[in-house]
Structure formats: structure tokens, C-alpha cells
Amino acid sequence: MSTQLIMAILALGFIVVFQIAKASEYVAVLKGEKKSFEQNNKINGFLLLAFLVLGLIGVYWCNELLKGKILGEAASDHGEKVDAMLHITLILTGIVFFITQILLFWFSFKYQYSEKRKAYYFPHNNTLELIWTVVPAITLFILVGFGLVYWSRITGDAPANANIVEITGKQFGWIYRYPGKDKVFGKKYYKNINEGKNNQLGLLWDDKAAQDDIVSNEALYMVVNKPIKLVINSRDVVHDVGLVHFRMKMDAVPGTPTTMWFTPKFTTEEMKKKTGREDFEYEISCDQMCGKGHYSMKGIVKVVTAAEYALWLAKQKPNYQQVMADQAPAATPAAAVDTVKATAAAATHSATNN
């Protein structure tokens, strides 16, 4: 019913606009085509100037209203460079925008049709074409050059002291893997993936390096002022790790690991104070359309101090131990009774000696 109503409204709107256009033609005929054209031309010229002035005021007002409020300060070292490039790009394109738009609207007003003036035919000018081709080309070359330099840093080798975390995307969530005390990720095989047996990544339990790996869906933990390298994978379709507060973004491609690294600047608690929001949380989102549940593919990033990270890590149980505990047979009633008796006897013996 709602679709039919919308179609009816659109059809009615089209009929109204068509009738207004026809009425304008009849009025023009009655007044005289030439006189009507000249009047409309003057009105349109003033409207162009009004649109120019109001538009520029609107651009300035929106900039002042939203400046620094949408994303805030970049929360990583590489993010600062990304923001700097964005600002430079906006300044350069802003200068071109203002010059071209002011000239466009002013020329449209000043050189509107007039019987007293004849249009000048200006087909070609080598100097002008050279200027508007070479100058943008040089500017873009410089911008792209800086972009490639920053990109190579983001995707290049991380510092030796960097923490390493593996992020795996799946429909529709994130899986985080942290290496154990050996600082090495264990081997995995996609055919070993079994949600029912708590093996989300298909880790190979025969590999000792995999037996101390920590797998979590809780949150992505990182240490403030310490580099972190992300090894990014996908378990099904193409996803994209989006870390908007850090200005980082990287595709998660099935079968093709990608990497990036950066250094967080502020803890989550510090960002709560900076933003004035007690409910602030860093967010990880999927920036690639990945299915009908794409909108819900969000996660939390916790930036903590080194001490808080060590405490959190110490509380985590390796995935291998969780699986082995699930597979261990339950204690028999007789065994449970024997355990209780042994505990009671030990307690009695201790009390007697004391």
C-alpha cells in the first residue's frame, strides 16, 4: 500500500510540474517571447549571485559547526599523518573550489545575454591548456608521492618491540588471536574449523606453538604508546578492518593475510575525558559490504596501560586448554567421594597437629 501511495504522489508531482511548465509557456506567449526571456534572464542572474553568497556562507558555517566534532583527534601516530594529508588535500581543493565557483557564478551574472554585446569566440589557447594540465599533474604527483610513503610505513615492517595480534573476520563478527609466551602463532588449517568444538580458527593442536595461543571474541586489546602489528585474515568472504579513531583501514581477504601497524596514543579512559563521553569506546567495524548482517559487524577496541594489559593477558586461558577441558571426561561419583574423603582427612590431620 505504501509503495502504491509513493508512486501516486510521484505521478501527481510530475503532472503538476508539467502543467506549470505549460502555463509558463502560455504566459510567455501572451507577454511576448523576447520580453519574457529578458526578464527571466535577469531574475536567474540575481538568483545565481544569491545562491553563490548563501552557498559560501553555508560552507563556512558547516565547517565551523562540525570542525573537530565528527572524528576528533587521531588516536595513533600514523593517523596524524593521514589527517595531515587530508588537511593539505582539503586546502588545495578548497582554494580551487572557491576560485572556480566564484568565477563561474560571477561570469554567469556579468556576461548574461545582452543585445549590446556579442560573444567572443575563443577556441584555443596553448598557454592556458598547459597551465591547467601541468599544475594539477604536479600537485597530484606530490600528493600521491606522500601517500605512497605513508602507505609503505603503515604496511611495512613493524618495530621489533611491537605486539602482534591476528584479526580474523567472519560473517558477522571478529576473532582475535594473541600469541602465548613463545610469541609465535601456531599453525592452523581451515578444514579444522569447528565452532562446536570451540576451534574457530582451525588451530592444529599437534603444533606446540598453537597450544598457548589465546583466542577471543571479547575485544581487541592493545597497549598505549606501544606499536601493534595486526595480521588480518578472513574466514569466509572479503571483509575490511576499519579503525576509524586510529585512521586505519585494511582489507581482510580469504587466504591472503594482510598486515598493518601503528602506535595508539591515548588509552580508552583518556579518550573518555577528551571526548567528554563516559560511554566512549574505540570501535572496529567492517568497511566492506559482506552480507545481510554487515551493519552489525562491530567490535570494541580496548587501549590500556602496559600493566593493565599484562593483568588481562594473565587471566586469559589458551584456546587449547579450553578445548581439552571441554573434552575431559566428567569425574565419576566414586572418584568425587574419594576426593571429598581425602580432603576431609587432610583437614582433620592438619587440625590435630595444630
C-alpha positions as CSV (number, residue, x, y, z in Angstrom):
1,M,0.0,0.0,0.0
2,S,2.8,2.4,0.9
3,T,4.6,1.7,-2.4
4,Q,1.5,2.4,-4.4
5,L,0.9,5.7,-2.5
6,I,4.5,6.8,-3.2
7,M,4.1,6.0,-6.9
8,A,0.8,8.0,-7.0
9,I,2.5,11.0,-5.3
10,L,5.4,10.9,-7.8
11,A,3.0,10.8,-10.7
12,L,0.9,13.7,-9.3
13,G,4.1,15.7,-8.8
14,F,5.1,15.1,-12.4
15,I,1.7,16.2,-13.7
16,V,1.9,19.4,-11.5
17,V,5.4,20.3,-12.8
18,F,4.3,19.6,-16.4
19,Q,1.2,21.8,-16.1
20,I,3.3,24.7,-14.5
21,A,5.7,24.5,-17.4
22,K,2.9,24.6,-19.9
23,A,1.3,27.6,-18.1
24,S,4.7,29.4,-18.2
25,E,4.9,28.9,-22.0
26,Y,1.4,30.4,-22.4
27,V,2.3,33.4,-20.3
28,A,5.4,33.9,-22.3
29,V,3.4,33.9,-25.5
30,L,1.0,36.5,-24.1
31,K,3.7,38.8,-22.9
32,G,5.9,38.3,-25.8
33,E,8.8,35.8,-26.0
34,K,11.6,38.4,-26.1
35,K,10.4,40.5,-23.2
36,S,9.7,37.4,-21.1
37,F,13.2,35.9,-21.9
38,E,15.0,39.1,-20.8
39,Q,13.1,39.3,-17.5
40,N,13.7,35.7,-16.7
41,N,17.4,36.1,-17.6
42,K,17.8,39.0,-15.2
43,I,16.0,37.1,-12.4
44,N,18.1,34.0,-12.9
45,G,21.3,36.1,-12.9
46,F,20.4,37.6,-9.5
47,L,19.4,34.2,-8.2
48,L,22.8,32.8,-9.2
49,L,24.6,35.5,-7.2
50,A,22.3,34.8,-4.2
51,F,23.0,31.1,-4.4
52,L,26.7,31.8,-4.6
53,V,26.7,34.0,-1.4
54,L,24.4,31.8,0.6
55,G,26.3,28.7,-0.5
56,L,29.6,30.1,0.6
57,I,28.1,31.2,3.9
58,G,26.7,27.6,4.3
59,V,30.1,26.0,3.6
60,Y,31.8,28.3,6.2
61,W,29.0,27.7,8.8
62,C,29.1,23.9,8.4
63,N,32.9,23.9,8.7
64,E,32.8,25.9,11.9
65,L,29.9,23.9,13.3
66,L,31.4,20.4,12.7
67,K,35.2,21.1,12.8
68,G,36.8,18.5,15.0
69,K,33.5,17.1,16.2
70,I,32.9,14.2,13.8
71,L,36.1,12.1,14.3
72,G,38.1,14.2,16.7
73,E,41.9,14.0,17.1
74,A,43.6,11.0,15.5
75,A,44.4,8.4,18.2
76,S,47.5,6.9,16.5
77,D,50.9,8.1,15.2
78,H,50.1,7.1,11.6
79,G,46.6,8.6,11.9
80,E,48.3,12.0,12.4
81,K,50.0,11.7,9.1
82,V,46.7,10.6,7.4
83,D,44.9,13.7,8.9
84,A,47.7,15.9,7.8
85,M,47.4,14.6,4.2
86,L,43.6,15.1,4.3
87,H,44.0,18.7,5.5
88,I,46.5,19.5,2.8
89,T,44.2,18.0,0.2
90,L,41.2,19.9,1.5
91,I,43.2,23.2,1.5
92,L,44.4,22.7,-2.1
93,T,41.0,21.6,-3.4
94,G,39.3,24.3,-1.3
95,I,41.3,27.0,-3.0
96,V,40.4,25.7,-6.4
97,F,36.8,25.3,-5.4
98,F,36.4,28.8,-4.2
99,I,38.1,30.4,-7.2
100,T,36.2,28.3,-9.8
101,Q,32.8,28.7,-8.2
102,I,33.1,32.4,-7.7
103,L,34.2,32.9,-11.3
104,L,31.5,30.5,-12.6
105,F,28.6,32.3,-10.9
106,W,30.0,35.8,-11.4
107,F,30.7,35.3,-15.1
108,S,27.2,33.8,-15.5
109,F,25.7,37.0,-14.0
110,K,28.0,39.6,-15.6
111,Y,28.0,38.1,-19.1
112,Q,24.4,37.2,-19.3
113,Y,22.6,37.8,-22.6
114,S,22.6,41.3,-23.9
115,E,21.8,42.8,-27.3
116,K,24.6,45.3,-26.8
117,R,27.3,42.7,-26.5
118,K,28.4,40.0,-28.9
119,A,30.0,36.7,-27.6
120,Y,33.7,36.4,-28.2
121,Y,34.8,33.2,-29.9
122,F,37.8,31.8,-28.1
123,P,38.5,28.3,-29.4
124,H,42.1,27.5,-28.3
125,N,45.0,28.7,-26.2
126,N,48.1,26.6,-25.7
127,T,49.3,28.5,-22.7
128,L,46.1,28.1,-20.7
129,E,45.9,24.4,-21.6
130,L,49.5,23.9,-20.5
131,I,48.8,25.6,-17.2
132,W,45.7,23.8,-16.2
133,T,47.2,20.4,-17.2
134,V,50.7,20.7,-15.8
135,V,49.8,22.4,-12.4
136,P,47.2,19.8,-11.4
137,A,49.5,17.0,-12.6
138,I,52.4,18.2,-10.4
139,T,50.1,18.7,-7.4
140,L,48.6,15.2,-7.7
141,F,52.1,13.7,-8.2
142,I,53.2,15.3,-4.9
143,L,50.1,14.2,-3.0
144,V,50.3,10.6,-4.4
145,G,54.0,10.5,-3.5
146,F,53.4,11.4,0.1
147,G,50.5,8.9,0.2
148,L,52.8,6.1,-1.1
149,V,55.4,6.9,1.5
150,Y,52.9,6.8,4.4
151,W,51.3,3.6,3.0
152,S,54.7,1.9,2.9
153,R,55.3,2.8,6.5
154,I,51.8,1.6,7.6
155,T,52.2,-1.7,5.8
156,G,55.9,-2.1,6.2
157,D,57.9,-3.9,8.9
158,A,56.7,-3.1,12.4
159,P,59.2,-2.2,15.2
160,A,60.8,-5.2,16.9
161,N,59.0,-4.5,20.2
162,A,55.6,-4.4,18.6
163,N,52.8,-6.6,20.0
164,I,51.3,-8.9,17.3
165,V,47.5,-9.7,17.2
166,E,45.8,-11.6,14.5
167,I,42.3,-10.5,13.4
168,T,40.0,-12.8,11.5
169,G,36.7,-11.6,10.1
170,K,33.7,-13.9,9.7
171,Q,30.0,-13.3,9.0
172,F,29.3,-11.3,11.1
173,G,32.0,-10.7,13.8
174,W,35.7,-10.6,14.6
175,I,38.0,-13.2,16.1
176,Y,41.2,-12.1,17.9
177,R,44.2,-14.3,18.4
178,Y,47.2,-13.4,20.7
179,P,50.4,-15.4,20.8
180,G,51.3,-17.1,24.0
181,K,54.6,-16.9,26.0
182,D,56.5,-18.1,22.9
183,K,55.4,-15.0,21.0
184,V,54.7,-17.3,18.0
185,F,51.4,-18.1,16.3
186,G,50.6,-21.7,16.0
187,K,49.6,-23.4,12.7
188,K,46.0,-23.6,11.5
189,Y,44.1,-25.3,8.8
190,Y,40.7,-24.1,7.5
191,K,39.3,-27.7,7.4
192,N,39.9,-27.9,11.2
193,I,37.5,-25.0,11.9
194,N,34.8,-26.3,14.2
195,E,32.6,-23.9,16.2
196,G,31.0,-26.8,18.1
197,K,34.4,-27.9,19.4
198,N,35.5,-24.3,20.2
199,N,38.1,-24.2,17.4
200,Q,37.0,-21.0,15.5
201,L,40.3,-20.7,13.6
202,G,41.1,-24.3,12.9
203,L,44.2,-24.4,15.1
204,L,46.3,-27.6,14.8
205,W,46.6,-28.9,18.4
206,D,49.6,-31.1,17.5
207,D,51.6,-27.9,17.0
208,K,53.1,-26.8,20.3
209,A,53.2,-23.2,19.2
210,A,49.4,-23.3,18.9
211,Q,48.8,-24.7,22.4
212,D,49.4,-21.4,24.2
213,D,47.6,-19.1,21.6
214,I,44.7,-17.1,23.1
215,V,41.6,-16.8,21.0
216,S,38.9,-14.3,22.0
217,N,35.8,-12.6,20.6
218,E,35.6,-10.2,23.5
219,A,37.6,-7.2,22.3
220,L,40.8,-6.2,20.6
221,Y,43.3,-5.2,23.4
222,M,46.4,-3.0,22.7
223,V,48.9,-1.1,24.8
224,V,49.1,2.7,24.7
225,N,52.3,4.1,23.3
226,K,53.4,0.7,22.1
227,P,53.4,-0.4,18.5
228,I,50.9,-3.1,17.5
229,K,51.0,-5.1,14.3
230,L,47.7,-6.5,13.0
231,V,47.8,-9.7,10.9
232,I,44.4,-9.7,9.1
233,N,42.5,-12.6,7.7
234,S,39.0,-13.6,6.6
235,R,37.2,-16.9,7.3
236,D,34.6,-16.6,4.5
237,V,34.1,-13.5,2.3
238,V,36.1,-10.2,1.9
239,H,35.8,-8.0,5.0
240,D,37.6,-4.9,5.9
241,V,39.1,-3.9,9.3
242,G,38.1,-0.3,9.9
243,L,39.6,1.5,12.9
244,V,38.2,5.0,12.4
245,H,39.6,6.6,15.5
246,F,43.1,5.5,14.5
247,R,42.5,6.3,10.8
248,M,43.5,2.8,9.9
249,K,41.8,0.5,7.3
250,M,42.8,-2.8,5.7
251,D,41.0,-5.5,3.7
252,A,40.5,-8.9,5.2
253,V,40.9,-11.3,2.2
254,P,40.3,-15.1,2.5
255,G,43.6,-17.0,2.0
256,T,45.7,-13.8,1.7
257,P,46.8,-12.3,5.0
258,T,47.3,-8.6,5.1
259,T,49.2,-6.5,7.7
260,M,49.4,-3.0,9.1
261,W,50.8,-1.5,12.2
262,F,50.5,1.7,14.3
263,T,51.0,3.1,17.8
264,P,48.0,4.1,19.9
265,K,48.4,7.5,21.6
266,F,45.6,7.5,24.1
267,T,44.0,4.9,26.4
268,T,40.3,4.4,26.4
269,E,40.0,6.2,29.7
270,E,41.9,9.2,28.4
271,M,39.6,9.3,25.3
272,K,36.6,9.3,27.6
273,K,38.0,12.5,29.2
274,K,39.0,14.1,25.8
275,T,35.5,13.5,24.3
276,G,33.5,14.1,27.5
277,R,31.7,10.8,26.9
278,E,31.7,8.3,29.7
279,D,30.4,5.6,27.3
280,F,33.2,6.1,24.8
281,E,34.7,3.0,23.2
282,Y,37.2,2.6,20.4
283,E,35.4,0.8,17.6
284,I,36.4,-1.8,15.0
285,S,34.0,-2.1,12.1
286,C,33.7,-3.8,8.8
287,D,34.1,-1.3,6.0
288,Q,33.3,-3.7,3.2
289,M,29.8,-4.9,2.3
290,C,29.9,-8.5,3.4
291,G,26.3,-9.7,3.5
292,K,22.9,-9.0,5.1
293,G,24.4,-8.8,8.6
294,H,27.1,-6.3,7.6
295,Y,25.6,-3.5,9.7
296,S,26.1,-5.5,12.9
297,M,29.7,-6.4,12.3
298,K,31.2,-4.1,15.0
299,G,33.6,-4.8,17.8
300,I,35.3,-2.9,20.7
301,V,38.9,-1.9,20.9
302,K,40.5,-1.5,24.4
303,V,43.6,0.6,24.7
304,V,45.1,0.1,28.1
305,T,48.3,0.6,30.0
306,A,51.1,-2.0,30.0
307,A,50.2,-3.1,33.5
308,E,46.5,-3.5,32.7
309,Y,47.4,-5.4,29.5
310,A,49.6,-7.8,31.4
311,L,46.9,-8.4,34.0
312,W,44.3,-9.0,31.3
313,L,46.6,-11.4,29.5
314,A,47.4,-13.3,32.6
315,K,43.7,-14.0,33.2
316,Q,43.2,-15.4,29.7
317,K,43.1,-19.2,29.1
318,P,44.7,-20.6,25.9
319,N,42.2,-22.0,23.4
320,Y,43.9,-25.4,23.6
321,Q,43.3,-25.6,27.4
322,Q,39.6,-24.7,26.9
323,V,39.2,-27.4,24.3
324,M,40.9,-30.0,26.4
325,A,38.8,-29.1,29.4
326,D,35.7,-29.5,27.4
327,Q,36.8,-32.9,26.1
328,A,37.9,-34.2,29.5
329,P,35.5,-36.9,31.0
330,A,33.5,-35.8,34.0
331,A,34.5,-37.2,37.4
332,T,32.6,-40.4,38.5
333,P,30.6,-40.3,41.7
334,A,33.1,-42.7,43.4
335,A,36.0,-40.5,42.4
336,A,34.2,-37.4,43.7
337,V,33.5,-39.2,47.0
338,D,37.1,-40.3,47.4
339,T,38.3,-36.7,46.7
340,V,36.0,-35.4,49.4
341,K,37.2,-38.0,51.9
342,A,40.8,-37.3,51.1
343,T,40.2,-33.5,51.6
344,A,38.4,-34.1,54.9
345,A,41.1,-36.4,56.2
346,A,43.8,-33.9,55.3
347,A,41.9,-31.1,57.1
348,T,41.5,-33.3,60.2
349,H,45.1,-34.3,60.2
350,S,46.1,-30.6,60.0
351,A,43.8,-29.6,62.8
352,T,45.1,-32.5,65.1
353,N,48.8,-31.5,64.5
354,N,48.0,-27.9,65.4
